[in-house]
């Protein structure tokens, strides 16, 4: 028995549940040890790290292939049986993108594909399987005097395949770009179970469509990434971290446009508002040098020589003070980034989080966006606190479960806030997600505010690549 679904072409598609026969065939492919159907083993795969409990659902089975070939065989079998397949890395996503939805299905986890296959110092590249933890890639590169520039905040626990699927960003995106900018080529299992090698280790290429760029960021709807060839760069010779303390959000965010205008290139530029600083201070039990109502900008800069580094640090100091900074410190890197990365845990500990936002606008609109969002919060009665990858215009908000009369009131106010906020973001040339993706949680807002022709083209691509609609159905958009 299956669930009827209409595709974009009006062709009825039928999804089937996992059966004892299909389970036995999956065991033949990957081994009985790596096909899980016991409830205790399925529970961790029923959710991601997002706060929306309505998206939590138990998979019918979890399969852990050890290679691209095994992954392809699993997908071919799923096509034969018309069973949904949901690709998954380590489950650090926030939007329900690696969780089964109402149609059920099989979770295909890449966690066993966790080997670094090659590090080439002369060619400045690394070849890795999809299940390698991002922090391990960074550490391995560093042992060779190299840098993998992708730096999502969940780097200690997320895997590189998941980074590719969601086009993860992070702290260094202002200088190096997102995951898409760190990848030369990928090996991917298509929705029909074929293996494609997309992209080349080239500086430029105008040969056909850039298919690797389309698969990266498609959230597992167009293929399962199993191997990546990553770009590496030499480690910076000298690095400094600077903490600039400002009296207000506005004065702090003025630094976003002032730095490039002053020809100061930064590697990271991170914003923390006063409420965030306060809850992190309490969470870590470490006093923070911030006046009431103030804000932080954490600035990381790199240089080739000590003299160049000194000059850049002086420029950041002088520019920050000219914009109203009350203090500018040469910060201890470990301590200052510990403060920044404690945001999620500290915020949740102080007050339950009702929803997380991931808006992105052109960097020069950051200050205006935050002021508009504050007004929307006041209008809708929604309290939030936020941090931002300010240099690339990406702001993260925790909408707090505070001041609501009941569940219905909470749902109504959150929906009003998100709708008004998205309208403002798109008016400013932004989009609903900078790096977390759409998954299930954001697809209604994405459908409402994205260009309708663009959505039409995306659905046509999905239909062409995945005629049976088995790969991560119900994510990004509904067919």
C-alpha positions as CSV (number, residue, x, y, z in Angstrom):
1,X,0.0,0.0,0.0
2,X,1.3,3.5,-0.8
3,X,0.5,7.1,-0.7
4,X,-0.7,8.8,-3.8
5,X,1.2,11.9,-4.9
6,X,1.0,14.0,-8.0
7,X,4.2,15.1,-9.7
8,X,4.7,18.3,-11.5
9,X,3.7,16.5,-14.7
10,X,0.5,15.2,-13.2
11,X,1.8,11.6,-13.2
12,X,0.6,9.7,-10.1
13,X,3.5,8.4,-8.0
14,X,3.1,5.6,-5.5
15,X,5.3,5.3,-2.4
16,X,5.5,2.0,-0.6
17,X,6.4,1.0,2.9
18,X,9.4,-1.1,3.8
19,X,8.6,-4.8,3.8
20,X,10.4,-7.8,5.3
21,X,11.4,-8.7,1.7
22,X,12.9,-5.3,1.0
23,X,14.8,-5.4,4.4
24,X,16.3,-8.8,3.4
25,X,17.5,-7.3,0.1
26,X,19.0,-4.3,1.9
27,X,20.9,-6.7,4.1
28,X,22.2,-8.5,1.1
29,X,23.7,-5.2,-0.1
30,X,25.3,-3.7,3.1
31,X,25.3,-6.6,5.5
32,X,22.7,-7.5,8.2
33,X,24.8,-5.6,10.8
34,X,24.1,-2.3,9.0
35,X,20.4,-2.5,8.4
36,X,18.5,-1.3,11.5
37,X,14.9,-1.7,12.3
38,X,14.9,-1.9,16.1
39,X,13.1,1.0,17.7
40,X,16.0,1.9,20.0
41,X,18.4,2.2,17.1
42,X,15.9,4.2,15.0
43,X,15.1,6.9,17.7
44,X,18.3,9.0,17.2
45,X,17.4,9.2,13.5
46,X,13.9,10.5,14.1
47,X,14.9,14.1,14.5
48,X,17.7,16.6,13.8
49,X,18.9,19.4,16.1
50,X,16.0,21.7,15.2
51,X,13.5,22.8,17.8
52,X,10.3,21.9,15.8
53,X,8.9,18.7,17.5
54,X,6.2,18.4,14.8
55,X,8.9,17.3,12.3
56,X,10.1,14.4,14.4
57,X,9.2,11.0,12.8
58,X,10.5,7.5,13.2
59,X,12.1,6.0,10.0
60,X,11.1,2.6,8.9
61,X,14.7,1.5,8.6
62,X,18.2,3.0,8.8
63,X,20.8,1.7,6.3
64,X,24.5,2.4,6.6
65,X,26.4,1.7,3.3
66,X,30.2,1.6,3.4
67,X,30.8,2.8,-0.2
68,X,29.5,4.7,-3.1
69,X,28.7,1.3,-4.8
70,X,26.6,0.1,-1.9
71,X,24.8,3.5,-1.7
72,X,23.9,3.2,-5.4
73,X,22.6,-0.3,-5.0
74,X,20.4,0.8,-2.1
75,X,19.0,3.6,-4.2
76,X,18.3,1.3,-7.1
77,X,16.5,-1.1,-4.8
78,X,14.5,1.8,-3.4
79,X,13.5,2.8,-6.9
80,X,12.4,-0.8,-7.6
81,X,10.2,-0.8,-4.5
82,X,9.2,2.9,-4.7
83,X,10.4,3.6,-1.2
84,X,11.5,7.1,-0.1
85,X,15.2,7.5,0.7
86,X,16.3,10.2,3.0
87,X,20.1,11.0,2.9
88,X,21.7,11.8,6.3
89,X,25.0,12.8,7.6
90,X,25.3,13.3,11.4
91,X,21.9,15.0,11.9
92,X,23.1,18.4,12.9
93,X,20.6,20.2,10.6
94,X,17.9,22.4,12.0
95,X,15.1,22.3,9.4
96,X,14.0,18.7,9.3
97,X,15.9,18.1,6.0
98,X,17.4,14.7,7.0
99,X,14.3,13.3,8.7
100,X,11.5,11.2,7.2
101,X,8.2,12.9,6.7
102,X,4.6,11.6,6.4
103,X,5.5,9.1,3.6
104,X,8.0,7.3,5.8
105,X,11.0,5.6,4.2
106,X,14.6,4.6,4.7
107,X,17.3,6.8,6.2
108,X,20.6,6.2,4.3
109,X,23.4,7.4,6.5
110,X,26.9,8.1,5.2
111,X,28.5,7.9,8.6
112,X,30.5,4.7,7.8
113,X,32.1,6.5,4.8
114,X,34.4,8.4,7.0
115,X,37.9,8.2,5.4
116,X,40.2,10.9,4.2
117,X,41.5,9.4,1.0
118,X,44.2,11.8,-0.1
119,X,45.9,15.0,0.9
120,X,47.9,16.6,-1.9
121,X,50.2,19.4,-0.7
122,X,51.4,20.5,-4.1
123,X,48.0,20.5,-5.7
124,X,46.4,22.0,-2.6
125,X,43.4,19.6,-2.5
126,X,42.0,16.8,-0.3
127,X,39.8,13.9,-1.3
128,X,37.4,12.8,1.4
129,X,34.4,10.5,1.9
130,X,31.1,12.2,2.8
131,X,31.0,11.0,6.4
132,X,34.2,12.6,7.5
133,X,33.7,15.1,10.4
134,X,34.5,18.7,9.2
135,X,36.8,19.4,12.2
136,X,38.8,16.3,11.3
137,X,39.3,17.7,7.8
138,X,40.5,21.0,9.2
139,X,42.9,19.2,11.6
140,X,44.3,17.0,8.9
141,X,44.8,20.0,6.6
142,X,46.6,21.8,9.4
143,X,49.1,19.0,9.9
144,X,50.2,19.7,6.3
145,X,50.4,23.4,6.8
146,X,47.2,23.9,5.0
147,X,43.7,25.3,5.7
148,X,40.3,23.9,4.8
149,X,38.4,27.2,4.9
150,X,34.9,25.8,5.4
151,X,34.1,26.5,9.0
152,X,30.4,25.9,10.1
153,X,29.8,26.5,13.8
154,X,28.8,22.8,14.2
155,X,32.2,21.7,12.7
156,X,33.1,19.5,15.6
157,X,30.0,17.3,14.9
158,X,28.8,17.9,11.4
159,X,30.1,15.9,8.4
160,X,31.4,17.2,5.1
161,X,28.7,15.4,3.1
162,X,26.0,17.3,5.1
163,X,27.9,20.5,4.6
164,X,27.8,19.9,0.8
165,X,24.1,18.9,0.8
166,X,23.1,22.2,2.6
167,X,25.9,24.4,1.3
168,X,27.0,25.2,4.8
169,X,28.5,28.6,5.6
170,X,30.0,29.6,8.9
171,X,32.4,32.1,10.3
172,X,34.9,32.3,7.5
173,X,32.3,32.7,4.7
174,X,32.9,36.5,4.5
175,X,36.4,35.8,3.1
176,X,36.3,32.3,1.6
177,X,32.6,31.7,0.8
178,X,30.3,28.8,1.6
179,X,30.9,25.1,1.1
180,X,30.1,25.4,-2.6
181,X,33.2,27.6,-2.9
182,X,35.4,25.0,-1.2
183,X,34.6,22.1,-3.5
184,X,36.3,21.2,-6.8
185,X,34.3,18.0,-7.6
186,X,31.9,15.5,-6.1
187,X,31.0,11.9,-6.5
188,X,27.2,11.5,-6.2
189,X,24.6,8.8,-6.4
190,X,21.7,10.0,-8.5
191,X,18.1,9.5,-7.6
192,X,17.9,6.5,-10.0
193,X,21.0,4.8,-8.5
194,X,23.6,5.8,-11.0
195,X,27.0,7.1,-10.0
196,X,28.1,10.5,-11.4
197,X,31.4,12.3,-11.0
198,X,30.6,16.0,-11.3
199,X,33.1,18.9,-11.5
200,X,36.8,18.9,-12.0
201,X,39.9,20.1,-10.2
202,X,40.2,23.1,-12.4
203,X,40.4,26.9,-11.9
204,X,37.9,27.5,-14.7
205,X,35.6,25.5,-16.8
206,X,32.9,26.4,-19.4
207,X,32.1,22.8,-20.4
208,X,28.4,22.1,-19.9
209,X,26.2,22.9,-16.9
210,X,28.0,23.2,-13.5
211,X,26.0,20.2,-12.1
212,X,28.2,19.9,-9.0
213,X,27.1,23.4,-8.1
214,X,23.5,22.4,-8.4
215,X,23.8,19.3,-6.3
216,X,25.6,21.2,-3.6
217,X,22.9,22.9,-1.6
218,X,20.1,20.8,-3.0
219,X,19.6,19.2,0.4
220,X,19.7,15.6,-0.7
221,X,16.9,16.0,-3.2
222,X,19.0,15.6,-6.3
223,X,21.6,13.1,-5.2
224,X,23.5,11.5,-2.3
225,X,27.0,13.0,-2.1
226,X,29.5,10.2,-1.2
227,X,32.9,11.8,-2.0
228,X,34.3,15.3,-2.3
229,X,37.5,16.8,-3.7
230,X,38.1,19.9,-1.5
231,X,40.1,23.0,-2.1
232,X,42.9,23.8,0.4
233,X,44.9,27.0,0.9
234,X,48.1,27.6,2.8
235,X,47.6,28.4,6.5
236,X,47.9,32.1,7.2
237,X,51.3,33.0,8.5
238,X,49.9,35.3,11.1
239,X,46.4,35.6,12.6
240,X,44.9,37.9,15.2
241,X,41.4,38.0,16.8
242,X,40.1,41.4,17.9
243,X,37.1,42.1,20.2
244,X,35.5,45.4,19.6
245,X,32.9,46.5,22.2
246,X,30.3,48.9,21.1
247,X,27.6,50.8,23.0
248,X,24.8,49.7,20.7
249,X,23.8,47.3,17.9
250,X,23.7,50.2,15.4
251,X,27.3,51.4,16.2
252,X,28.6,47.8,16.0
253,X,26.9,47.0,12.7
254,X,28.4,50.2,11.2
255,X,31.7,48.2,11.0
256,X,30.2,45.9,8.4
257,X,30.4,48.5,5.6
258,X,33.2,50.6,7.1
259,X,35.8,47.9,6.9
260,X,35.7,47.2,3.2
261,X,35.4,50.9,2.4
262,X,38.7,51.3,4.4
263,X,40.3,48.4,2.4
264,X,40.5,46.2,5.5
265,X,40.0,42.6,4.5
266,X,38.8,40.3,7.4
267,X,38.5,36.6,7.7
268,X,35.6,36.6,10.2
269,X,33.3,39.4,11.3
270,X,30.8,38.2,14.0
271,X,28.1,40.2,15.8
272,X,26.6,39.4,19.2
273,X,23.8,41.5,20.8
274,X,23.6,42.4,24.5
275,X,21.1,39.7,25.4
276,X,23.3,37.1,23.8
277,X,26.3,38.3,25.6
278,X,24.4,38.3,28.9
279,X,23.1,34.7,28.7
280,X,26.6,33.5,27.5
281,X,28.2,35.3,30.5
282,X,25.8,33.5,32.9
283,X,26.2,30.1,31.0
284,X,30.0,30.2,31.0
285,X,30.2,32.0,34.4
286,X,32.7,34.4,32.8
287,X,32.3,38.2,33.2
288,X,32.1,39.9,29.8
289,X,33.4,43.5,29.3
290,X,30.2,44.8,27.7
291,X,28.1,47.8,28.9
292,X,24.4,47.4,29.3
293,X,22.7,47.6,25.8
294,X,26.1,47.1,24.1
295,X,27.2,44.7,21.4
296,X,30.3,42.8,20.3
297,X,32.0,42.6,17.0
298,X,34.6,39.8,16.8
299,X,37.1,40.4,14.0
300,X,39.6,37.9,12.8
301,X,42.4,39.1,10.4
302,X,45.2,37.3,8.7
303,X,48.5,38.5,7.3
304,X,51.7,37.3,5.6
305,X,54.1,39.2,8.0
306,X,54.0,40.5,11.6
307,X,54.3,44.0,10.3
308,X,51.3,43.6,8.0
309,X,49.3,42.1,10.9
310,X,50.2,45.0,13.2
311,X,49.0,47.4,10.5
312,X,45.7,45.7,10.0
313,X,45.0,45.4,13.7
314,X,45.8,49.1,14.2
315,X,43.4,49.9,11.3
316,X,40.6,47.8,12.9
317,X,41.2,49.5,16.3
318,X,41.2,53.0,14.9
319,X,38.2,52.4,12.7
320,X,36.2,50.8,15.5
321,X,36.9,53.6,17.9
322,X,36.0,56.2,15.2
323,X,32.5,54.5,15.0
324,X,32.0,54.7,18.8
325,X,33.6,51.5,20.2
326,X,34.2,51.8,23.9
327,X,36.9,49.1,24.0
328,X,39.0,47.3,21.5
329,X,40.9,44.2,22.7
330,X,43.5,41.9,21.2
331,X,41.5,38.8,22.2
332,X,42.6,35.4,23.2
333,X,41.3,33.3,20.2
334,X,40.2,30.3,22.3
335,X,38.3,32.5,24.8
336,X,36.6,34.8,22.3
337,X,35.4,32.0,20.0
338,X,34.2,30.0,23.0
339,X,32.0,32.9,23.8
340,X,30.6,33.1,20.3
341,X,30.0,29.4,19.9
342,X,28.3,29.1,23.2
343,X,25.3,31.0,21.9
344,X,23.0,28.1,21.1
345,X,23.4,26.2,24.3
346,X,23.4,29.3,26.5
347,X,20.3,30.7,24.8
348,X,18.3,27.4,25.2
349,X,19.4,27.1,28.8
350,X,18.1,30.5,29.7
351,X,14.7,30.1,27.9
352,X,13.2,27.4,25.6
353,X,13.6,28.4,22.0
354,X,10.4,28.3,20.0
355,X,12.0,28.8,16.5
356,X,15.3,29.6,14.9
357,X,15.7,32.1,12.0
358,X,18.5,32.2,9.5
359,X,17.9,35.3,7.3
360,X,20.5,36.7,5.0
361,X,20.5,40.1,3.2
362,X,23.2,42.1,1.4
363,X,25.7,43.1,4.2
364,X,25.0,46.8,3.8
365,X,21.4,46.1,4.8
366,X,22.3,44.3,8.1
367,X,21.8,47.4,10.3
368,X,18.4,48.2,8.7
369,X,17.2,44.6,8.9
370,X,17.9,44.3,12.6
371,X,16.0,47.5,13.3
372,X,13.1,46.3,11.2
373,X,13.1,42.9,13.0
374,X,13.0,44.7,16.4
375,X,9.9,46.6,15.3
376,X,8.3,43.4,14.0
377,X,9.1,41.7,17.3
378,X,7.4,44.5,19.3
379,X,4.4,44.5,16.9
380,X,3.9,40.7,17.2
381,X,4.9,40.3,20.8
382,X,7.8,37.9,19.9
383,X,11.0,38.2,21.9
384,X,14.3,37.2,20.2
385,X,18.0,37.4,20.6
386,X,20.6,37.1,17.9
387,X,24.0,36.6,16.6
388,X,25.2,37.3,13.0
389,X,27.9,36.4,10.5
390,X,27.8,40.1,10.0
391,X,30.4,40.3,7.2
392,X,28.2,38.2,4.9
393,X,24.8,39.5,6.0
394,X,23.6,36.4,7.7
395,X,21.7,36.8,11.0
396,X,20.6,34.0,13.3
397,X,17.7,34.7,15.7
398,X,16.4,32.6,18.6
399,X,12.7,33.3,18.9
400,X,12.0,32.7,22.6
401,X,9.1,30.8,24.2
402,X,8.4,33.8,26.4
403,X,5.2,35.8,27.0
404,X,2.7,33.5,25.1
405,X,-0.6,32.7,26.8
406,X,-0.9,29.2,25.3
407,X,0.2,27.0,22.4
408,X,-2.3,28.5,20.0
409,X,-1.1,32.0,20.9
410,X,2.5,31.0,20.4
411,X,1.8,29.5,17.0
412,X,-0.1,32.5,15.8
413,X,2.5,35.1,16.9
414,X,5.4,33.1,15.6
415,X,3.7,32.7,12.2
416,X,3.0,36.5,12.1
417,X,6.6,37.3,13.0
418,X,8.0,35.0,10.4
419,X,5.7,36.2,7.7
420,X,6.4,39.9,8.3
421,X,10.1,39.2,8.7
422,X,10.4,37.3,5.5
423,X,8.5,40.1,3.6
424,X,11.1,42.6,5.0
425,X,14.1,40.3,4.1
426,X,13.0,39.7,0.5
427,X,12.2,43.4,0.1
428,X,15.8,44.0,1.1
429,X,17.1,41.6,-1.5
430,X,17.6,38.7,0.9
431,X,16.3,35.2,1.3
432,X,14.8,33.0,4.1
433,X,17.9,31.0,4.7
434,X,21.6,31.8,4.5
435,X,23.1,28.5,5.5
436,X,20.6,26.2,7.4
437,X,18.6,25.3,4.3
438,X,14.9,24.9,3.7
439,X,14.2,21.3,4.7
440,X,10.6,20.9,5.9
441,X,10.5,23.7,8.3
442,X,11.0,26.6,5.8
443,X,9.3,25.3,2.7
444,X,6.0,27.2,3.2
445,X,7.9,30.5,3.5
446,X,10.2,29.6,0.6
447,X,7.2,28.8,-1.6
448,X,5.5,32.1,-0.7
449,X,8.4,34.4,-1.2
450,X,10.7,32.8,-3.8
451,X,10.3,33.8,-7.4
452,X,7.6,31.6,-8.8
453,X,9.4,31.0,-12.1
454,X,12.5,30.0,-10.2
455,X,10.5,27.5,-8.2
456,X,9.0,26.1,-11.3
457,X,12.4,25.5,-12.8
458,X,13.6,23.8,-9.6
459,X,10.6,21.5,-9.6
460,X,11.2,20.7,-13.3
461,X,14.8,19.8,-12.5
462,X,13.7,17.5,-9.6
463,X,11.1,15.8,-11.8
464,X,13.7,15.2,-14.6
465,X,16.4,13.8,-12.2
466,X,14.1,11.9,-9.9
467,X,11.1,10.6,-12.0
468,X,9.8,8.4,-9.1
469,X,10.3,11.1,-6.6
470,X,11.9,8.9,-4.0
471,X,14.9,11.0,-3.0
472,X,14.1,13.1,0.1
473,X,10.5,13.9,-0.9
474,X,8.8,16.8,0.8
475,X,12.0,18.8,1.4
476,X,12.6,22.2,-0.1
477,X,9.2,22.3,-1.8
478,X,6.2,20.0,-2.4
479,X,5.8,18.5,-5.8
